[in-house]
Amino acid sequence: MDTLHAVLRSLRGETKSRPDPVAVFREFVDHLDRLGRRERQGPPARRARPRPRRRAK
């Protein structure tokens, strides 16, 4: 059992597979910037509906 614990302690996860925290933060800030630009543009313009025609009496 001691050998098992020693082996488990010696194993480490791959450090290359982890994303760089700075890169993750930059991507997050980039997403926030894109959202801010989209809000500044305003909502897309709506098309005006044509008025329904009145029926002749």
Protein Blocks (a to p, Z undefined) as FASTA:
>chain_A
ZZmmmmmmmpccdfklpccfklmmmmmmmmmmmmmmmmmnopaddddddddddddZZ
